[in-house]
C-alpha cells in the first residue's frame, strides 16, 4: 500500500488533491483550519489528509506545536477504510516526520481507556501506555501513550 500524506494548508486547501474530497475529509479540513487559528501554521506540525491510490482514506495531525520536548499526534481512518493498516501507516509517517524535524522529541497520543484497535496501532509503533488521565475536552478517562526519542517506529 502506498499511502501519501497531503498537507492541509493554512486556508484549508490540500497541498495536492487526487480527486473528490469526501464529506468526512471536509469536516477534518474545517477542524484543522480552526486549529490553525489557535496554534498557527507551522509545518510540519500541521494536519494531513491520507491519500491511498488517489482516494482520501483518512486524516492525521500533530495536535499542537512541540512543547516541553514533546508533541501529540492523532490519526483516523475513515469508516469504510478501517482495518486496512491505514492508521498504522499514518502514525508511522507522523513519527518519521517528527523525528526528522526534532530527533529528540517525545511523541504522545491519547486513546479511550479501553482496549481497541488504536491501542494495537500504538503498541505496534512502539508506544507505551504511561498514565490514565482526564483531558479538559473529555469527561471520560483516557490513556496517555508515549514514544521516547530512543525508540523508533
N, C-alpha and C positions, 0 to 999 in steps of 0.2 A: 504494500500500500504506500503510495506516495502522497503524503499529507504536507501541504504548504500553509504556513500562517500568513495571513494578509492583514497588515496593519490597518487599524481603523483611524483615520485622520482626525485632526482637531475638529473639523466641521462634520464628522461622521461619514465622510466619503471613504470607502475602502481604497487602499492604495492601488489595488488591482481587483477586478471582479470578473470571474469567468462566465457569469451568466446571471440569471434571476436571483434576487436576494429573497429567501423565504421569509414569511412573517416572523418566525422566531428570531431570525437574524436581525430583522428591522428593530425588534424590541431591544435586542442587545446593543445595537448601534445607538439607539436613543439613550439607554442607560450609560453607555460609555461616554457619550458627549456630556451628560450630566456629571459623570465622574471627573472628566477633564476640567469642568468648571470649578470643581472643588480642589483638585490636586495639580492642575496644569497639564500640559502636554510635553512629556519628556521621554522620547524614545530612548531605549527600548521598553521603558516602564509604562506601557500602554496596553490597550485592548486589541485583540486579534480575532478575525474570523478564520475558520479552518476550511480549506479547500481540498477536497479529495476528488481527483479526476474531473475537475470542472464543476463540482457541486459543493455548495456550502453545507457542511455537515456538523458544525459545532462552533464553539467560541471559547476563548480563554483570555486571561488578562493577568497583569500584575495589578493588585488591588490598590496599590499606593506606590509612592516613591520609596526607595530604600530608606529606612530609619533605624538608627542604632545598630547598624550592621546586618539588618535583615529586611526581607521583602516577602509579601504574601502573594501566592498565586491562587487562581481558581480556573477550573476547566469544566466544560459541559458539552456533551454530545447532544445533538437534537434527538428527540424521541425516536424517530424512525431509524436512527443510526447507532443506537446504543448496542453495546455488546460486541463491537467490532474492533476494539483496540484503539479507537479514535481518541478518547480522553487520555489514555496512556501515552499516546504519541504526542498529543498537545502538551501534556505535562513534561515529557522528556525534552521537548523543544524549548519550553519556557525555562527549565532548569539550565539547559545549554546556553540560552541567551543570557541568563543572569550570571552564570559563571564566566562567560566571555566578557561581560561588561564589568563585573566585580568578582574576581576569583574567590575572594574570602567571604562572600556574602552567605548568610544563613537564610534558608528558604523555608517559609512556613505555609501551612494550609489549615483550614478548619473544615470539619465534617460534622454531620449529625452524630450524636453519641450512641450509635448503634452500628452493628456490622452491616455493611452493604458493599456494593461494587466499588465505590470511591475509596474505601479503605484498602481493598485489594490493589487498586491502582497505585495509591500512595506507597504501600508496602513494596510493590514491585519496583518502584522508583527509588527505594532506599530510605524513605521517610520513616521516622519513629514516632509513635504516639508519646506525647510528653505530659499532657495535662487535660483535665476536664475543666472547661471554663463556661461562663455565661457572657456572651457578647452583648454589647449595648443594643444592637439591632434585633437580637433574638431573645425570646423568653425561655427557650429550652436550653439545656446544657449542650455544649458542643465539645468536640475533642480537637485539641491543637496538635498538629503534627509538625515535625521539623526535619530538615535535611541539613546537616552540618557541612561546612566547607570541605572537609577532607573526604566526604562521601561523594559518590557520583552516580548518576542515573544511567 
